[in-house]
C-alpha cells in the first residue's frame, strides 16, 4: 500500500524528490502466500507486471496531467510566499475571498459541496490584497491583524468553522481544497483545555497561584491536570516553543480559566481564587511577547474591552463590528481591568535519557502512540494533520531519547527539537529511521514534537533551567 495524502501539502517519505532530481517512491507490497509458503509465480507477476505498470502510470510525467501538475506546484509556492509576507504586513492570518471553509464531514477533510455552501467574503474594513507572482493574479481577502481579534456571532453561524480553517493555515493545501489561500503564521498554535493531561515542571504562575496547601505553581507537575491548569500549561508550553499566535475556541476551553464575572467576584474573594482569567492576560501576551490571539467567543462580552478587532459571523457571512463592540464595552467597563504585566516564564531542559523505553514504540492512530508501557495521548494536538506526522513525532522522540547520557548537560527543549529539525533539513525524514526505508513518515512541526514530549508520562524527562 501507499500512504494516501490528505488535503495538506506536507513533506513525506512515501514520495520524495532528491537533490539530483530522482523521484523516490516507497510503498508496501504484501507477497502472495499459501500458509508459510510464498507463491513465487504470483509474486513474479506483481514485481514484473503490476509494480512497473504502477510506476509508469503514476510517476512518469508523460502519464500525468502536466498542466494540473504545474498548477499544483505554483499554487503551493504562492501559498508559502503569501504566508511569509504576513508578519511584514502586520497580519496574523489571511482568508481569501471565495474560500470554501466548511468540510464535507467530520470524517472527510475535502470541501463541502452543494448549494448551501457560502463562499467567504471579507468585510470591507479588513480587506487586503496580495499579488500571487506564480499564478500571475491578485487575491483579495480578509487580513486578520496582529493583536487580539475576536470572532463572535450566534451559535451555528460559522465561528468555529472559520477558526478551524485558520488553525490549519500553517500548512499549504492542494488545489481544489477551498482553503488554498487561508493562511496563518507558521508557528500559530491551537490552545485548548485538556483535562487529565500530564504536566512536568511548567511555570503556570502567570495564570494560577495561591493553590490550597501552598502548592507551588512556578514548577507545576501533575499526572492529572484540571481543565484550567492544563490550558494554562498549553499556553506556557507554546510560548516556550516560540509561538506568535494563539487560536482559541471557547467551546474547548475551561470556563473558569477564560472569565470570572462580577457576581462571582463578589461571592468568592480574590484571595480565595487562584486563577487569573485569560481575559486579564491576553493583552499583555501581545504587548510584552508579540503573541496575537484569535478567539472565538460567544458567551462573554468582557473580551470586548481587550480586543483590537471584533469580527461577527452572521449566516456564514463576515462583518467587522469592532466599533459597536467598543461602544458596548465603554458603557460597562471590564472590572477589574486587565492585569498590567504577564509574569515570568521558565524554559525547560530535556533529559532525553529519561524518555528511553525497553518496550516497543508503536503509533496506534493519529492521536495515540504506545511508548513502551505508556500510552501517549495526542488528542489535544488538533493541528496534527495525519497519522504520518504522529509516526514521525514518535521517531523524533526516539532520536531525542538517545541523548542526555550521564555527564552531558541537558539542552533546552526548544533547542533539542530544533537540532533534530536541522538534521531533517539536511538529510530528509529518513534520518529519523535510518536504514528502515520507512514510507509512512510525514514531517511535523517542532511545536507538536515538543508538545508530545511534554505529554509523555515518565519521570523527570523535563527540568526547569
Wavefront OBJ file of the C-alpha trace (Angstrom):
o trace
v 0.000 0.000 0.000
v 0.930 3.646 -0.436
v 0.270 6.316 2.180
v -2.713 8.311 0.960
v -2.037 12.059 1.001
v -4.562 14.423 2.541
v -5.578 17.997 1.834
v -2.412 19.457 3.379
v 0.805 19.520 1.353
v 3.441 18.045 3.653
v 6.919 16.601 3.310
v 6.548 12.804 3.253
v 8.736 9.768 2.732
v 6.190 7.896 0.618
v 7.173 10.024 -2.406
v 10.120 12.402 -2.481
v 12.395 14.119 -4.982
v 16.136 14.039 -4.311
v 18.516 16.940 -4.880
v 19.597 15.166 -8.064
v 16.014 15.175 -9.341
v 15.337 11.480 -8.725
v 11.757 10.616 -7.796
v 11.695 8.069 -4.981
v 8.523 6.196 -4.048
v 8.311 3.926 -1.002
v 5.362 1.596 -0.627
v 4.485 -1.772 0.823
v 3.769 -4.903 -1.201
v 2.250 -7.924 0.520
v 3.684 -11.056 -1.048
v 1.120 -13.693 -2.007
v 1.378 -16.836 0.070
v -0.312 -20.087 0.939
v 0.302 -20.779 4.594
v 4.032 -20.226 5.180
v 4.926 -20.618 1.512
v 5.326 -17.628 -0.850
v 3.658 -18.132 -4.210
v 6.605 -17.418 -6.496
v 4.745 -17.146 -9.814
v 2.210 -14.716 -8.377
v 5.000 -12.675 -6.798
v 6.778 -12.564 -10.165
v 3.660 -11.106 -11.767
v 3.464 -8.435 -9.044
v 7.061 -7.297 -9.483
v 7.290 -7.917 -13.204
v 3.926 -6.504 -14.292
v 1.920 -4.722 -11.586
v 4.662 -2.611 -9.988
v 6.173 -1.377 -13.294
v 2.676 -0.505 -14.538
v 2.042 1.409 -11.328
v 5.297 3.330 -11.748
v 4.559 4.172 -15.383
v 1.045 5.418 -14.635
v 1.836 7.474 -11.538
v 5.462 8.625 -11.560
v 6.314 9.382 -15.195
v 5.485 12.903 -16.375
v 4.163 11.652 -19.688
v 1.374 9.800 -17.857
v 0.294 12.801 -15.784
v -1.730 15.923 -16.467
v 1.167 18.328 -16.948
v -0.967 21.455 -16.635
v -2.557 20.251 -13.382
v 0.859 19.279 -12.006
v 2.267 22.713 -12.816
v -0.773 24.430 -11.278
v -0.316 22.361 -8.127
v 3.319 23.410 -7.740
v 2.669 27.087 -8.489
v -0.314 27.216 -6.136
v 1.662 25.703 -3.263
v 4.584 28.047 -3.839
v 2.279 31.068 -3.838
v 0.666 29.932 -0.578
v 4.067 29.688 1.050
v 5.094 33.101 -0.282
v 1.874 34.707 0.954
v 2.397 33.208 4.408
v 5.937 34.596 4.537
v 4.565 38.120 3.942
v 2.003 38.133 6.751
v 4.284 39.444 9.510
v 5.663 42.276 7.383
v 2.083 43.338 6.614
v 1.180 43.337 10.317
v -1.118 40.326 9.929
v -1.553 37.096 11.865
v -3.712 35.406 9.217
v -5.452 35.870 5.872
v -8.635 34.414 4.367
v -9.107 34.818 0.625
v -12.471 35.846 -0.799
v -14.239 32.880 -2.364
v -12.670 30.358 0.022
v -14.805 27.356 0.931
v -14.262 26.873 4.654
v -16.661 24.084 5.750
v -15.535 20.491 5.281
v -17.571 17.697 3.712
v -17.991 15.931 7.069
v -16.243 15.221 10.325
v -14.586 12.222 8.687
v -13.872 13.816 5.287
v -11.470 16.752 5.035
v -12.426 17.701 1.484
v -14.527 20.810 0.820
v -18.270 20.807 1.350
v -20.207 20.875 -1.914
v -23.748 21.883 -2.772
v -25.944 24.930 -2.997
v -25.868 25.629 0.757
v -22.145 26.490 0.766
v -21.486 30.198 1.356
v -18.088 31.269 -0.055
v -16.122 33.530 2.262
v -16.196 37.276 1.651
v -14.100 39.783 3.587
v -15.696 42.737 5.352
v -14.542 45.874 3.502
v -12.815 47.286 6.608
v -10.381 44.334 6.768
v -9.887 43.689 3.039
v -6.277 43.456 1.822
v -4.649 42.370 -1.445
v -1.734 40.042 -2.131
v -0.094 39.533 -5.507
v 0.481 35.885 -6.450
v 3.587 36.007 -8.609
v 3.430 32.418 -9.858
v -0.246 32.420 -10.749
v 0.016 35.977 -12.044
v -3.009 37.398 -10.277
v -4.019 39.353 -7.192
v -6.004 37.731 -4.411
v -8.209 39.811 -2.101
v -9.477 38.735 1.276
v -9.630 39.413 4.991
v -6.388 40.226 6.729
v -6.586 39.402 10.436
v -4.317 41.995 12.085
v -1.808 41.146 14.779
v -3.123 41.729 18.286
v -6.306 40.432 19.890
v -9.108 39.541 17.477
v -12.497 38.125 18.449
v -14.805 36.024 16.287
v -18.357 36.430 17.616
v -21.857 35.533 16.480
v -24.765 33.254 17.224
v -24.498 29.501 17.508
v -24.132 27.604 14.198
v -23.291 30.772 12.225
v -19.749 29.712 11.261
v -17.472 30.956 14.068
v -15.708 27.664 14.748
v -15.634 26.819 11.042
v -13.614 29.982 10.389
v -11.267 29.250 13.292
v -10.728 25.635 12.192
v -9.775 26.837 8.715
v -7.322 29.315 10.240
v -5.715 26.755 12.561
v -4.690 24.659 9.551
v -3.463 27.777 7.766
v 0.056 26.870 8.881
v 0.023 24.218 6.117
v -0.232 24.586 2.347
v -3.266 22.942 0.693
v -3.822 21.062 -2.546
v -5.598 22.945 -5.361
v -9.361 22.483 -5.080
v -9.329 22.236 -1.284
v -11.204 25.519 -0.941
v -8.763 26.827 1.685
v -5.725 27.239 -0.578
v -5.286 30.866 0.414
v -6.433 30.627 4.013
v -3.057 31.069 5.667
v -1.750 31.840 9.129
v 1.705 32.413 10.529
v 3.633 29.155 10.558
v 4.043 28.972 14.335
v 0.397 29.564 15.266
v -0.916 27.152 17.912
v -4.435 25.995 18.810
v -4.903 26.240 22.573
v -7.493 24.224 24.481
v -8.159 22.637 27.857
v -7.076 19.001 28.309
v -8.461 17.513 31.472
v -6.218 14.706 32.699
v -3.083 15.502 30.698
v 0.358 15.034 32.203
v 2.351 18.173 33.067
v 6.026 18.328 34.014
v 7.688 21.354 35.641
v 5.799 24.172 33.911
v 5.619 27.670 35.384
v 1.890 28.400 35.268
v 2.100 31.128 37.934
v 1.141 33.901 35.445
v -2.339 32.339 35.460
v -2.613 30.210 38.605
v -1.271 30.949 42.060
v -2.169 30.614 45.714
v -3.292 26.986 45.491
v -4.542 25.243 48.654
v -1.831 23.860 50.954
v 0.726 26.231 49.403
v 1.279 24.085 46.311
v 3.915 25.656 44.060
v 2.805 26.673 40.554
v 6.137 28.066 39.353
v 7.226 24.468 38.687
v 3.879 22.737 38.325
v 3.770 18.971 37.849
v 0.671 16.799 37.628
v -0.338 13.438 36.198
v -3.985 14.568 36.088
v -4.209 18.268 35.292
v -7.549 20.040 35.526
v -9.132 21.997 32.699
v -7.724 25.326 33.897
v -4.224 24.091 34.783
v -3.965 22.179 31.506
v -4.992 25.227 29.469
v -2.521 27.430 31.335
v 0.149 24.794 30.686
v -0.639 24.645 26.971
v -0.169 28.412 26.683
v 3.150 28.455 28.544
v 4.477 25.460 26.582
v 3.540 27.108 23.272
v 5.359 30.262 24.381
v 8.370 28.109 25.229
v 8.474 26.973 21.585
v 8.221 30.484 20.172
v 4.577 30.621 19.068
v 3.471 34.044 17.824
v -0.277 33.426 17.515
v -2.873 31.505 19.517
v -6.188 30.156 18.219
v -8.749 29.638 20.990
v -12.358 28.433 20.810
v -14.418 28.877 23.961
v -16.135 25.532 23.233
v -12.906 23.673 24.087
v -11.821 25.886 26.990
v -12.166 25.755 30.757
v -14.793 28.371 31.609
v -13.152 29.382 34.902
v -9.887 29.957 33.027
v -11.470 32.260 30.457
v -13.729 34.578 32.528
v -14.865 35.454 36.049
v -17.908 37.709 36.221
v -18.727 40.396 38.786
v -21.266 38.337 40.702
v -18.771 35.535 41.250
v -16.076 38.032 42.280
v -18.422 39.389 44.926
v -19.158 35.900 46.267
v -15.649 34.396 46.124
v -12.986 36.751 47.464
v -9.953 37.449 45.285
v -7.565 35.893 47.821
v -9.616 32.676 47.619
v -9.460 32.394 43.827
v -6.104 31.122 42.499
v -6.959 31.655 38.807
v -6.254 34.889 36.951
v -8.597 34.525 33.966
v -7.273 34.752 30.424
v -9.226 37.946 29.748
v -6.892 39.655 32.265
v -3.744 38.438 30.480
v -4.496 38.314 26.764
v -3.403 41.914 26.120
v -0.067 41.524 27.895
v 0.629 38.430 25.803
v 0.655 40.735 22.793
v 2.222 43.865 24.279
v 5.034 42.015 26.085
v 5.643 38.979 23.864
v 4.146 39.907 20.492
v 1.774 36.917 20.644
v -1.527 37.512 18.868
v -4.744 35.773 19.870
v -7.670 34.917 17.601
v -10.523 33.908 19.854
v -13.988 32.507 19.191
v -16.212 33.844 21.940
v -19.991 33.818 22.176
v -20.676 33.857 25.897
v -18.779 36.821 27.371
v -18.638 40.445 26.282
v -15.786 41.113 28.735
v -13.362 40.413 25.907
v -14.648 43.480 24.012
v -12.570 45.649 26.376
v -9.279 43.968 25.477
v -9.862 43.253 21.770
v -8.318 45.184 18.885
v -10.787 43.815 16.333
v -14.172 42.098 16.580
v -15.461 40.026 13.660
v -19.062 38.797 13.587
v -20.208 35.721 11.685
v -23.863 36.058 10.656
v -25.305 33.258 8.488
v -21.730 32.371 7.468
v -21.047 35.955 6.330
v -18.350 38.033 7.956
v -18.794 41.569 9.331
v -16.455 43.948 11.180
v -18.299 45.048 14.340
v -15.329 46.481 16.235
v -16.871 49.943 16.674
v -20.137 48.542 18.040
v -18.293 46.208 20.427
v -16.100 49.024 21.750
v -19.149 51.245 22.312
v -20.807 48.469 24.319
v -17.615 47.953 26.328
v -17.420 51.658 27.158
v -20.905 51.516 28.718
v -19.829 48.850 31.216
v -16.017 48.619 31.512
v -14.232 45.417 32.473
v -13.850 45.008 36.239
v -11.202 44.551 37.367
v -9.195 45.974 34.437
v -6.623 43.850 32.656
v -3.574 42.896 34.742
v -0.684 45.173 33.651
v 2.069 42.526 33.453
v 2.043 38.941 32.237
v 4.508 37.412 34.697
v 7.617 35.299 34.404
v 8.146 32.166 32.339
v 10.798 29.496 32.778
v 12.259 27.404 29.902
v 12.777 23.700 30.469
v 15.600 21.360 29.566
v 15.150 17.904 28.057
v 16.743 14.924 29.754
v 16.487 12.623 26.757
v 17.697 9.511 28.537
v 14.724 9.656 30.889
v 12.417 9.001 27.916
v 14.078 5.735 26.906
v 11.936 2.653 26.936
v 12.785 -1.020 26.663
v 9.409 -1.711 25.112
v 8.187 -1.107 21.587
v 7.166 2.285 20.259
v 4.055 1.866 18.113
v 1.847 4.525 16.501
v -1.724 3.343 17.057
v -3.551 6.252 15.412
v -3.252 9.938 14.673
v -3.785 10.661 18.360
v -2.215 7.686 20.152
v 1.334 6.341 20.484
v 2.259 3.310 22.563
v 5.576 4.284 24.167
v 6.661 1.065 25.794
v 4.275 0.538 28.706
v 2.976 4.118 28.493
v 0.167 5.355 26.266
v 0.901 8.807 24.848
v -2.335 10.717 24.187
v -2.022 13.400 21.487
v -5.740 14.061 21.027
v -5.250 17.603 22.324
v -2.878 18.444 19.458
v -5.537 19.472 16.953
v -3.054 20.668 14.320
v -1.551 17.222 13.759
v -2.917 16.625 10.271
v -2.100 12.958 9.621
v -1.064 9.679 11.209
v 2.218 10.047 9.291
v 3.012 13.115 11.367
v 2.289 11.156 14.543
v 4.618 8.387 13.357
v 7.357 10.948 12.681
v 6.798 12.526 16.099
v 7.374 9.161 17.774
v 10.534 8.588 15.709
v 11.726 12.120 16.515
v 11.218 11.437 20.209
v 13.134 8.167 19.874
v 16.101 10.074 18.418
v 15.970 12.571 21.279
v 15.722 9.771 23.842
v 19.203 8.637 22.828
v 20.608 11.924 24.181
v 21.034 13.028 27.763
v 23.635 10.454 28.817
v 25.458 10.779 32.142
v 27.753 13.785 32.213
v 26.021 15.519 29.282
v 24.309 18.772 30.270
v 20.664 18.752 29.160
v 19.728 21.072 26.291
v 16.757 23.382 26.312
v 13.702 21.554 24.966
v 13.300 24.017 22.095
v 16.978 23.713 21.151
v 16.934 19.894 21.298
v 13.913 19.721 18.989
v 15.444 22.306 16.645
v 18.704 20.330 16.442
v 16.873 17.289 15.048
v 14.919 19.593 12.724
v 18.204 20.782 11.234
v 19.210 17.161 10.649
v 15.918 16.568 8.840
v 16.509 19.705 6.766
v 19.870 18.339 5.679
v 19.106 14.648 5.250
v 15.335 14.317 4.940
v 12.942 12.433 7.167
v 14.985 9.279 6.643
v 17.383 10.487 9.367
v 14.640 9.647 11.878
v 14.666 5.970 10.871
v 17.965 5.292 9.061
v 18.045 2.118 7.001
v 14.369 1.318 7.555
v 13.035 2.674 4.225
v 10.021 3.928 6.155
v 7.437 5.163 3.677
v 4.961 6.284 6.314
v 6.595 9.404 7.736
v 5.188 12.910 7.339
v 7.055 15.902 8.694
v 5.519 17.505 11.792
v 6.208 20.951 13.167
v 8.680 21.177 16.023
v 5.878 22.677 18.122
v 3.945 19.391 18.003
v 7.094 17.337 18.726
v 7.729 19.354 21.885
v 4.046 19.147 22.829
v 4.163 15.352 22.559
v 7.281 15.180 24.720
v 5.569 17.374 27.304
v 2.619 14.946 27.499
v 4.747 11.814 27.985
v 4.027 10.175 31.342
v 7.581 9.485 32.504
v 9.582 10.869 35.416
v 11.956 13.837 35.264
v 12.429 13.986 31.494
v 11.882 17.748 31.641
v 13.518 20.019 34.213
v 13.430 23.770 34.568
v 16.649 25.516 33.605
l 1 2 3 4 5 6 7 8 9 10 11 12 13 14 15 16 17 18 19 20 21 22 23 24 25 26 27 28 29 30 31 32 33 34 35 36 37 38 39 40 41 42 43 44 45 46 47 48 49 50 51 52 53 54 55 56 57 58 59 60 61 62 63 64 65 66 67 68 69 70 71 72 73 74 75 76 77 78 79 80 81 82 83 84 85 86 87 88 89 90 91 92 93 94 95 96 97 98 99 100 101 102 103 104 105 106 107 108 109 110 111 112 113 114 115 116 117 118 119 120 121 122 123 124 125 126 127 128 129 130 131 132 133 134 135 136 137 138 139 140 141 142 143 144 145 146 147 148 149 150 151 152 153 154 155 156 157 158 159 160 161 162 163 164 165 166 167 168 169 170 171 172 173 174 175 176 177 178 179 180 181 182 183 184 185 186 187 188 189 190 191 192 193 194 195 196 197 198 199 200 201 202 203 204 205 206 207 208 209 210 211 212 213 214 215 216 217 218 219 220 221 222 223 224 225 226 227 228 229 230 231 232 233 234 235 236 237 238 239 240 241 242 243 244 245 246 247 248 249 250 251 252 253 254 255 256 257 258 259 260 261 262 263 264 265 266 267 268 269 270 271 272 273 274 275 276 277 278 279 280 281 282 283 284 285 286 287 288 289 290 291 292 293 294 295 296 297 298 299 300 301 302 303 304 305 306 307 308 309 310 311 312 313 314 315 316 317 318 319 320 321 322 323 324 325 326 327 328 329 330 331 332 333 334 335 336 337 338 339 340 341 342 343 344 345 346 347 348 349 350 351 352 353 354 355 356 357 358 359 360 361 362 363 364 365 366 367 368 369 370 371 372 373 374 375 376 377 378 379 380 381 382 383 384 385 386 387 388 389 390 391 392 393 394 395 396 397 398 399 400 401 402 403 404 405 406 407 408 409 410 411 412 413 414 415 416 417 418 419 420 421 422 423 424 425 426 427 428 429 430 431 432 433 434 435 436 437 438 439 440 441 442 443 444 445 446 447 448 449 450 451 452 453 454 455 456 457 458 459 460 461 462 463 464 465
